[in-house]
Amino acid sequence: MIFFALAILMYFLPSIIGHNKHNAAGIFLVNFFLGWTIVGWVVALFWACTSGPRMPVMVVAGPARYCNGCGTLSAVGAHFCAACGRPV
C-alpha cells in the first residue's frame, strides 16, 4: 500500500511542483495524459520547473486611477501620485 502511494506521488510530482505556476492546468494535463511515458513525464517536470509563478490579480472597487508613470494605484480624488509625484 505504501509503494502504491509513493508511486502515485512520483507520477504526479510535476503537477505538485507546478501547482502554483502560471500554466498549472497545462502541466497537470500533460502529466495526467502523457506522464506514463518517460518523455511526457520529463516534459511536464521541465515545464513545471521553468514556468513562472501566477500573476496576482488586483480587484479595484470604485473610481480609482493608476499613475501613468509608475503604475501605482492612486487614492480617490488624488491629483498627484504618492509614489513618484507625477500628475495622475
Secondary structure, DSSP 8 states (H G I E B T S, - for coil): -HHHHHHHHHHTHHHHHTTTBTTHHHHHHHHHHHTTSHHHHHHHHHHHHHS-B--------SS-EE-TTT--EE-TT-SB-TTT--B-
